[in-house]
Amino acid sequence: MTSNYDRYTTAETVCETFQYNVKGKTILVTGPSITGLGYAAAAIIAKFQPKTIIFLGRNEQKLIEAKESLLKINPELECKTIECDLTSLIDVKKAAKEVLELGLAIDVFIANAGVTNSPYTITQDGFEVQLQTNYLSHFVLITQLLPLILRSELKRVIMLSSGGVIWGGVQWEDPNYKKNEYDGHAAYAQSKTAMTLFARYLAKHYGDQGLSAYSVCPGAIPTELGRYYSLEMKVEFSKTIGQGCFFDDGSFNYDSTWWSTPSQGVAVVCRAAFEDDLQPNGAFLNNCIVDEEGCPVHCKDPELVEKVWGWTNELLGESLSE
Ligand SMILES: NC(=O)c1ccc[n+]([C@@H]2O[C@H](COP(=O)([O-])OP(=O)(O)OC[C@H]3O[C@@H](n4cnc5c(N)ncnc54)[C@H](OP(=O)(O)O)[C@@H]3O)[C@@H](O)[C@H]2O)c1
């Protein structure tokens, strides 16, 4: 199906079009802090009568704030909050158990929480922090919650990927930068590439059970994502590529054409979540359209799609069964 969608399409427009698919559904969002895209998506979806929104976040206060704010938008909504720090697999497995205990079929799982360009950090589980936060912990959550997803009507998994995948693919032999020199952008690209490959793997192997999985780039939206960028990096970026997106003191220039609004950013999430039969299953979306051509080979090579499953299971090893 061709569409008139583009980077200016809003999530309200998309949700209105597919409101019959939003109504009565259960949506799980990771990383729902009120200033970010996960909350932005939930807040717009909430206007179209979903039944339940489940928030998984690492900060209790932020979870309460997100829930209260959501219920002001739609007091009829059921909103569940579960604490989960994605840098801890113990936490992740505990959160998965809590979601399983809710017993709700999950129509849409939105793997949104993420970090970029972090200083080099190895988590308590032994993984580079962006790899674990953005990818590995979502992998664990999704695989453990698959029975609930497959039981639902929509059966969708949405990965917040990034146009940053062009900075590089998965470092199959050295994902935690134990040998090679660490590069924050390459590590981000690695994690987002892995998410993109994983979406394709899920589509390929669970598509016959009705599951659809997509990876999406929301564009550039002013949020807390750039927390690890120095003032120098922001100013330099703003003056070269970023169309004046930052002022010289590092604050956002919201008037810059570089930025999309949160609603424009999450329109692609809503499209992947609610459009009927969006093809091809497993696709990468950008600017609110399917953009397989713009997706680098290292994010779509069928051999790598197969490889990512075994590689991830091997990497997680015993921590999966503990
Ligand atoms: N904004 C953009 O321009 C852009 C572009 C491309 C892709 N994306 C992707 O979109 C997604 C959302 O980004 P955003 O812009 O909304 O960023 P954000 O404002 O920084 O929000 C990220 C969310 O992830 C959570 N998070 C980070 N580390 C976590 C951890 N260890 N455990 C649990 N939650 C954790 C944050 O929680 P705290 O609030 O507690 O830190 C926050 O809720 C990310 O995956 C990002 O890579 C964004």
The ligand as an ORCA input file, in Angstrom:
! r2SCAN-3c Opt
* xyz 0 1
  N      15.073     11.603     20.037
  C      15.588     11.286     18.859
  O      15.901     12.172     18.044
  C      15.799      9.855     18.474
  C      16.340      9.566     17.223
  C      16.535      8.238     16.840
  C      16.187      7.217     17.717
  N      15.674      7.529     18.946
  C      15.368      6.404     19.854
  O      14.106      6.603     20.460
  C      14.088      6.022     21.757
  C      13.574      7.035     22.748
  O      14.494      8.088     22.815
  P      14.185      9.501     23.454
  O      14.586     10.490     22.460
  O      12.848      9.527     24.049
  O      15.297      9.507     24.616
  P      15.199      9.902     26.144
  O      14.431     11.162     26.298
  O      16.593      9.881     26.651
  O      14.347      8.722     26.781
  C      14.925      7.443     26.886
  C      14.152      6.609     27.867
  O      14.910      5.422     28.098
  C      15.053      5.245     29.502
  N      16.248      4.507     29.861
  C      17.542      4.828     29.614
  N      18.347      3.923     30.189
  C      17.548      3.018     30.810
  C      17.776      1.863     31.597
  N      19.015      1.451     31.920
  N      16.714      1.189     32.067
  C      15.453      1.586     31.805
  N      15.166      2.686     31.080
  C      16.210      3.393     30.600
  C      15.081      6.662     30.046
  O      14.847      6.655     31.443
  P      15.379      7.873     32.393
  O      14.463      9.024     32.118
  O      15.264      7.311     33.738
  O      16.787      8.166     31.955
  C      13.976      7.280     29.237
  O      12.724      6.934     29.776
  C      15.513      5.556     22.040
  O      15.601      4.164     21.831
  C      16.338      6.298     21.009
  O      17.502      5.624     20.660
  C      15.468      8.810     19.342
*
